[in-house]
Amino acid sequence: MRKISFLFCLLAVGGTAGAQSFATGDNVIGLSFGIGGHYNVSSRGYSSQSPAIGLFYEKGMPWAAGPGVIGLGAYAGYKSLRYKSVDFPVTYDWKWNYTILGIRGAYHYEFLENLDTYGGLMLAYNIVSFKDKTVVEGGSTYVFSGSSASDIDLTLYLGGRYYFSDSFGALLEIGYGIAYLNLGLTYKFY
């Protein structure tokens, strides 16, 4: 009996949340910038790296999800890392580019007004390219390019989008992907 009462309460809360921050039929696009990440290719450290840049689209689906909403969408992200060092007579110059293309699914539940909180999974293809432009003193240059580390990844993430108006908001996501922490802006349309 308690389980039925609890389920009824959840459905009642979902039924009264008509003005959710993310609802069935909503479309959201966004741009994010991330820091951190699970890419570790040199124990000496990087000379430079770009922030992780992500673009995404998500749509609220009409599938029953209890008091929440299921969203499906696409993601594209990019990050580059560079290691450059002079270790006479050799100048090392290595660069990695990561491009992630994925499909995301998330469960959205509004705990506070104007705050869309969610958790989800992303299935993505991580395209890795590597370029080695090492120069040896005396004029010889070694140039190598490759992409053998490309693979399929599964990412878990948690996030929140706070809407300043009906359409514009800010986002924060944590997870294991192109970056550990992403901050950005979103635009919602119907």
Backbone bond lengths (Angstrom), bond angles and torsions (degrees), N, CA, C in turn:
res aa  C-N    CA-C-N  psi(-1)  N-CA   C-N-CA  omega(-1)  CA-C   N-CA-C  phi
1 M - - - 1.438 - - 1.532 111.21 -
2 R 1.336 116.77 -38.45 1.460 120.55 178.99 1.520 111.29 -62.89
3 K 1.343 116.35 -40.11 1.461 119.94 179.33 1.525 111.03 -62.51
4 I 1.313 117.34 -41.40 1.459 121.18 179.86 1.529 109.72 -66.23
5 S 1.349 117.38 -41.68 1.469 121.03 178.35 1.525 110.71 -62.71
6 F 1.335 117.09 -43.36 1.467 121.40 179.31 1.523 110.55 -62.40
7 L 1.346 116.36 -44.86 1.456 120.68 179.02 1.527 110.62 -62.34
8 F 1.324 117.35 -41.60 1.458 121.12 178.55 1.537 110.75 -61.92
9 C 1.332 116.75 -42.51 1.475 120.54 178.49 1.521 111.20 -62.12
10 L 1.344 117.23 -43.04 1.467 120.29 178.23 1.517 111.45 -61.55
11 L 1.337 117.00 -43.56 1.456 120.37 179.68 1.525 111.37 -67.43
12 A 1.328 117.28 -35.32 1.465 120.78 178.33 1.518 110.65 -66.44
13 V 1.347 116.56 -41.89 1.466 120.39 177.49 1.526 109.43 -62.73
14 G 1.335 117.10 -43.35 1.462 120.65 178.40 1.514 111.69 -63.05
15 G 1.326 117.81 -35.34 1.450 121.47 179.49 1.513 113.05 -70.19
16 T 1.332 117.89 -27.15 1.458 120.44 -179.37 1.516 112.31 -90.82
17 A 1.310 117.71 -7.10 1.463 120.81 -177.28 1.521 110.46 -90.90
18 G 1.335 116.70 54.15 1.455 121.14 -176.53 1.526 113.16 -68.44
19 A 1.313 117.92 -26.14 1.457 121.45 -177.16 1.523 110.60 -103.71
20 Q 1.315 116.30 41.84 1.457 120.18 179.76 1.518 111.13 -62.49
21 S 1.321 115.25 154.44 1.460 120.79 178.61 1.521 111.98 -68.52
22 F 1.329 117.48 -25.78 1.458 122.13 176.28 1.520 106.51 -135.94
23 A 1.329 116.64 118.53 1.459 121.36 -174.48 1.527 110.12 -128.17
24 T 1.326 115.06 168.77 1.451 121.40 175.63 1.525 109.76 -55.68
25 G 1.317 116.59 131.15 1.462 121.92 179.84 1.517 114.77 91.56
26 D 1.338 117.99 -13.84 1.469 120.35 178.15 1.528 110.17 -68.37
27 N 1.318 115.83 145.86 1.458 123.74 173.73 1.521 107.33 -119.08
28 V 1.315 116.58 132.66 1.465 121.02 -179.82 1.523 108.71 -129.87
29 I 1.337 115.41 130.59 1.464 120.84 171.50 1.520 107.02 -118.38
30 G 1.322 116.56 153.74 1.449 118.39 -179.10 1.512 113.46 -159.87
31 L 1.315 113.24 165.11 1.457 123.48 177.90 1.518 106.91 -130.37
32 S 1.333 116.55 131.09 1.465 119.56 -179.36 1.525 110.44 -131.55
33 F 1.329 114.20 155.16 1.459 122.81 174.59 1.520 106.70 -124.61
34 G 1.349 115.76 131.81 1.450 119.48 -174.69 1.505 113.81 -120.33
35 I 1.331 113.80 158.02 1.469 121.51 174.99 1.517 108.27 -127.53
36 G 1.320 114.92 156.53 1.461 120.16 -177.67 1.511 110.53 75.95
37 G 1.290 116.72 -178.67 1.455 121.51 178.19 1.507 110.79 155.11
38 H 1.317 115.46 166.35 1.463 119.88 -176.15 1.522 113.18 -97.26
39 Y 1.309 117.55 19.77 1.459 120.72 179.65 1.525 108.92 -90.56
40 N 1.314 116.54 118.26 1.462 121.36 -179.14 1.512 107.69 -138.60
41 V 1.312 116.35 97.97 1.463 120.22 -174.61 1.515 113.14 -114.79
42 S 1.319 118.35 -5.14 1.456 120.46 179.95 1.517 110.10 -146.91
43 S 1.304 116.92 125.85 1.459 119.83 179.75 1.524 111.90 -73.04
44 R 1.346 118.42 -16.15 1.460 121.59 179.52 1.528 112.75 -79.73
45 G 1.315 117.58 -15.52 1.459 120.84 -177.84 1.517 110.88 97.35
46 Y 1.313 115.68 163.09 1.451 121.75 -177.39 1.516 110.48 -93.88
47 S 1.318 116.62 147.98 1.460 121.35 173.01 1.517 109.68 -76.08
48 S 1.342 116.39 -36.46 1.463 121.32 179.14 1.514 109.03 -157.86
49 Q 1.326 114.87 159.37 1.450 120.64 173.86 1.519 109.16 -155.65
50 S 1.317 115.52 150.06 1.461 119.92 178.24 1.523 108.66 -88.11
51 P 1.321 117.54 158.23 1.467 117.51 171.21 1.526 107.70 -69.75
52 A 1.311 116.06 155.80 1.460 120.03 174.42 1.527 107.53 -74.90
53 I 1.312 116.66 127.94 1.459 121.84 -179.57 1.524 107.20 -113.90
54 G 1.318 116.87 129.46 1.460 120.90 -179.02 1.515 112.67 -130.40
55 L 1.316 116.28 142.24 1.461 124.12 172.85 1.522 107.04 -121.44
56 F 1.329 117.34 138.00 1.450 118.50 178.74 1.516 111.71 -143.76
57 Y 1.331 114.39 160.32 1.453 123.79 173.41 1.523 106.67 -135.81
58 E 1.344 116.68 140.59 1.463 120.76 178.48 1.523 109.49 -145.27
59 K 1.328 116.00 143.57 1.463 122.14 178.85 1.524 109.17 -126.63
60 G 1.343 116.21 135.92 1.463 121.96 175.25 1.515 109.87 -73.99
61 M 1.324 117.11 121.12 1.460 122.30 -174.13 1.535 110.98 -90.03
62 P 1.335 116.88 153.64 1.463 120.65 -177.32 1.535 113.87 -85.62
63 W 1.301 119.00 21.73 1.454 121.79 -177.80 1.521 109.64 -87.20
64 A 1.317 116.03 143.61 1.470 121.25 179.12 1.522 109.53 -64.20
65 A 1.334 115.52 128.51 1.471 120.33 -178.55 1.524 110.41 -139.48
66 G 1.347 116.77 33.86 1.458 119.10 -177.96 1.510 109.58 66.36
67 P 1.323 116.99 -133.99 1.469 119.42 -178.05 1.527 113.79 -81.36
68 G 1.302 118.77 -3.36 1.467 121.12 -177.22 1.508 112.40 -110.27
69 V 1.324 115.12 -170.93 1.457 123.22 -179.15 1.522 108.42 -130.28
70 I 1.311 115.88 138.71 1.472 121.03 175.82 1.529 108.27 -94.70
71 G 1.323 115.81 132.62 1.454 121.30 177.14 1.517 110.37 -117.12
72 L 1.327 116.74 140.43 1.465 122.95 175.09 1.514 109.13 -125.11
73 G 1.324 116.35 144.88 1.454 118.39 179.96 1.500 113.64 -170.23
74 A 1.324 114.38 -166.51 1.465 122.61 -176.60 1.521 109.63 -125.89
75 Y 1.332 115.38 157.22 1.461 121.62 -178.65 1.524 109.05 -141.77
76 A 1.332 116.28 141.69 1.462 122.51 171.39 1.530 107.23 -135.09
77 G 1.328 116.69 129.77 1.461 120.54 -179.16 1.519 111.73 -137.31
78 Y 1.352 115.54 159.20 1.466 121.19 -178.45 1.525 109.86 -146.35
79 K 1.330 115.42 141.62 1.462 122.38 173.58 1.526 107.94 -152.84
80 S 1.358 116.21 144.61 1.465 119.79 175.38 1.522 109.50 -128.90
81 L 1.322 115.12 148.68 1.464 123.23 177.98 1.518 108.06 -130.25
82 R 1.344 116.24 143.98 1.460 119.50 179.89 1.525 109.44 -137.23
83 Y 1.324 114.18 137.75 1.454 121.50 174.11 1.523 107.37 -121.76
84 K 1.337 116.40 119.59 1.461 120.65 178.65 1.523 107.37 -133.64
85 S 1.340 115.21 128.77 1.454 119.74 -176.87 1.522 109.91 -152.83
86 V 1.333 115.42 144.18 1.459 121.04 175.02 1.518 107.15 -103.62
87 D 1.321 114.58 118.94 1.457 122.22 178.58 1.527 105.13 -130.50
88 F 1.372 115.55 78.63 1.452 122.79 -168.55 1.521 111.74 -42.16
89 P 1.285 118.96 129.17 1.465 131.33 13.59 1.540 113.29 -97.09
90 V 1.336 118.08 17.78 1.467 120.64 -175.14 1.533 110.26 -115.69
91 T 1.334 115.87 136.45 1.460 121.85 171.21 1.525 107.37 -110.40
92 Y 1.336 115.23 111.99 1.463 121.12 -179.86 1.523 109.08 -85.65
93 D 1.323 116.45 137.76 1.460 122.25 177.24 1.526 107.54 -145.17
94 W 1.343 116.03 96.13 1.461 122.48 -177.02 1.521 109.00 -115.33
95 K 1.329 116.99 138.65 1.462 120.79 178.62 1.527 110.52 -137.68
96 W 1.353 115.15 133.49 1.456 123.14 176.76 1.523 108.53 -115.02
97 N 1.331 116.73 134.82 1.465 122.56 173.34 1.527 107.88 -119.64
98 Y 1.330 116.05 130.51 1.457 122.41 178.83 1.525 108.77 -116.65
99 T 1.318 116.75 123.64 1.454 122.52 174.62 1.521 107.07 -122.44
100 I 1.327 116.04 123.88 1.463 120.81 -178.64 1.521 108.66 -113.74
101 L 1.329 116.14 127.39 1.458 123.55 175.32 1.519 106.87 -120.88
102 G 1.336 117.16 122.25 1.456 118.29 -174.33 1.512 115.54 -146.37
103 I 1.326 113.37 168.99 1.459 124.11 174.14 1.523 106.42 -114.28
104 R 1.342 116.20 128.40 1.463 121.33 -176.95 1.520 111.14 -115.69
105 G 1.319 114.64 145.49 1.456 121.62 172.21 1.518 108.10 -134.26
106 A 1.343 116.85 136.24 1.465 120.05 -176.69 1.519 110.68 -141.54
107 Y 1.332 114.92 153.13 1.454 122.26 172.75 1.525 107.23 -105.89
108 H 1.341 116.42 122.04 1.464 122.54 -176.65 1.525 109.89 -106.23
109 Y 1.317 115.91 134.91 1.462 121.28 175.47 1.524 108.64 -144.23
110 E 1.314 116.27 127.50 1.462 120.88 -176.81 1.530 110.07 -90.58
111 F 1.349 116.50 111.88 1.459 121.90 176.17 1.529 111.07 -87.55
112 L 1.338 116.61 -33.95 1.462 122.86 -179.67 1.521 108.89 -129.02
113 E 1.324 116.95 150.83 1.455 121.55 179.09 1.531 110.65 -60.07
114 N 1.313 116.47 137.09 1.472 125.35 -179.66 1.528 113.93 69.32
115 L 1.326 118.89 5.12 1.464 121.86 179.28 1.518 109.30 -116.07
116 D 1.309 116.02 109.49 1.459 123.31 177.98 1.525 107.51 -89.98
117 T 1.321 117.53 107.53 1.473 121.59 178.19 1.528 108.53 -103.70
118 Y 1.324 115.96 144.79 1.464 119.98 -174.98 1.517 111.42 -157.21
119 G 1.313 114.23 161.97 1.456 122.79 172.38 1.512 107.83 -140.59
120 G 1.326 116.67 147.63 1.451 116.84 -176.20 1.513 114.82 -163.42
121 L 1.322 113.28 -174.99 1.465 124.39 178.98 1.518 109.37 -127.04
122 M 1.313 115.25 147.41 1.456 120.14 173.13 1.526 108.29 -130.65
123 L 1.317 115.44 129.89 1.459 122.44 171.87 1.514 105.95 -102.37
124 A 1.340 116.97 120.26 1.456 119.79 -172.19 1.523 111.79 -139.38
125 Y 1.308 113.60 158.70 1.464 120.73 171.32 1.519 107.19 -106.30
126 N 1.317 116.33 122.05 1.460 123.58 -178.59 1.527 108.10 -97.59
127 I 1.324 115.94 108.48 1.469 121.50 -179.12 1.527 107.52 -92.54
128 V 1.317 116.25 114.02 1.459 121.70 -177.57 1.524 108.69 -109.98
129 S 1.327 115.89 128.34 1.463 119.27 172.63 1.526 108.01 -123.15
130 F 1.318 115.27 144.54 1.462 122.28 -176.80 1.521 108.38 -130.39
131 K 1.340 115.55 138.35 1.468 119.94 176.73 1.523 108.07 -133.87
132 D 1.315 115.50 128.41 1.467 123.12 178.55 1.520 107.45 -114.67
133 K 1.350 116.17 116.51 1.471 121.45 177.79 1.528 108.85 -120.61
134 T 1.313 116.13 57.29 1.453 122.09 -179.49 1.526 110.32 -73.30
135 V 1.337 115.50 136.55 1.469 121.53 179.55 1.532 107.94 -118.58
136 V 1.351 115.12 130.89 1.455 121.49 176.35 1.525 107.78 -102.87
137 E 1.346 116.30 133.93 1.468 121.53 -179.60 1.528 109.12 -52.59
138 G 1.301 115.61 133.08 1.457 120.51 -177.79 1.518 110.86 112.62
139 G 1.342 116.74 -3.21 1.448 118.77 171.38 1.505 117.46 109.28
140 S 1.329 119.94 -14.71 1.463 117.71 -178.56 1.529 110.42 -81.29
141 T 1.330 115.06 137.01 1.462 122.17 -179.68 1.519 108.46 -120.67
142 Y 1.306 115.06 133.36 1.453 120.95 177.63 1.521 107.51 -104.90
143 V 1.318 117.61 120.79 1.459 121.64 178.75 1.520 108.39 -122.38
144 F 1.325 115.56 126.27 1.456 121.50 179.54 1.522 108.25 -140.68
145 S 1.318 117.03 137.67 1.463 122.26 174.55 1.515 108.40 -129.78
146 G 1.331 115.37 147.31 1.453 118.96 178.94 1.510 111.90 -165.00
147 S 1.336 115.52 171.13 1.458 120.79 179.12 1.520 110.87 -147.68
148 S 1.309 118.24 37.01 1.461 122.06 -174.59 1.524 113.89 -71.72
149 A 1.324 118.95 -15.61 1.463 121.05 -177.39 1.530 112.87 -90.54
150 S 1.327 119.72 2.93 1.459 122.13 178.64 1.523 109.63 -63.36
151 D 1.352 116.35 139.38 1.459 119.51 -179.10 1.518 111.36 -162.16
152 I 1.328 115.54 175.91 1.460 122.77 176.94 1.523 108.02 -91.91
153 D 1.334 116.73 135.14 1.462 122.89 -179.54 1.515 110.21 -124.22
154 L 1.335 115.13 152.11 1.452 122.90 172.28 1.518 106.87 -119.40
155 T 1.314 117.09 124.54 1.458 122.79 -174.79 1.523 110.28 -118.02
156 L 1.314 116.47 135.69 1.462 123.18 170.95 1.514 108.28 -103.36
157 Y 1.330 117.41 142.82 1.460 119.40 178.93 1.526 110.72 -151.00
158 L 1.329 115.08 154.04 1.460 124.68 172.84 1.516 106.85 -126.52
159 G 1.325 116.06 144.84 1.452 117.27 -178.87 1.502 113.76 -158.75
160 G 1.311 113.17 174.94 1.447 121.61 176.33 1.515 109.92 -149.89
161 R 1.334 115.36 143.52 1.461 121.74 175.66 1.520 107.31 -125.08
162 Y 1.306 115.85 121.60 1.459 120.28 177.60 1.529 107.98 -101.80
163 Y 1.327 115.91 124.69 1.462 120.98 -177.08 1.528 110.71 -97.23
164 F 1.341 116.05 121.20 1.456 123.20 177.17 1.525 110.69 -78.66
165 S 1.328 116.51 -25.67 1.464 123.38 178.44 1.520 106.99 -142.95
166 D 1.318 118.07 -171.16 1.462 121.10 178.18 1.522 112.48 -64.50
167 S 1.333 117.24 -24.57 1.463 120.54 -173.59 1.525 115.62 -118.38
168 F 1.332 118.78 -33.65 1.463 121.04 -172.39 1.521 111.67 -103.37
169 G 1.351 114.73 138.54 1.451 119.69 179.44 1.511 112.67 -153.12
170 A 1.327 114.15 176.11 1.465 122.05 176.51 1.519 107.68 -118.36
171 L 1.320 116.84 151.67 1.463 119.63 -178.87 1.520 111.31 -128.35
172 L 1.329 113.79 155.32 1.462 123.30 172.25 1.514 106.18 -140.10
173 E 1.337 116.74 127.16 1.462 121.80 177.47 1.514 109.70 -131.81
174 I 1.326 115.77 141.92 1.461 121.34 170.93 1.518 107.44 -121.87
175 G 1.315 115.90 148.63 1.457 119.23 179.79 1.507 111.44 169.94
176 Y 1.315 114.71 -174.17 1.454 122.39 -179.01 1.517 107.28 -110.78
177 G 1.304 116.95 98.21 1.455 120.96 -178.12 1.507 109.93 -159.70
178 I 1.325 116.38 -137.07 1.459 120.41 179.99 1.519 110.62 -66.18
179 A 1.350 116.86 -22.96 1.465 122.20 175.82 1.529 108.50 -150.66
180 Y 1.330 116.58 154.03 1.457 120.89 176.84 1.523 111.77 -79.48
181 L 1.327 117.93 -30.40 1.453 123.09 -178.42 1.523 108.72 -134.07
182 N 1.339 116.62 124.72 1.463 122.34 178.92 1.521 109.63 -120.82
183 L 1.325 115.75 134.54 1.461 123.18 174.87 1.513 107.35 -123.30
184 G 1.335 117.01 143.87 1.449 117.10 -179.15 1.509 113.92 -173.02
185 L 1.327 114.98 -167.23 1.458 124.38 -178.86 1.508 109.63 -122.86
186 T 1.351 116.03 148.33 1.456 121.15 179.08 1.521 110.20 -130.81
187 Y 1.332 114.25 155.61 1.449 121.79 174.77 1.524 107.28 -132.64
188 K 1.340 116.90 125.90 1.462 122.25 -178.45 1.525 109.07 -108.39
189 F 1.336 115.91 135.59 1.459 121.08 175.94 1.519 108.86 -140.38
190 Y 1.322 115.93 165.45 1.474 120.85 -172.88 1.498 112.03 -113.22
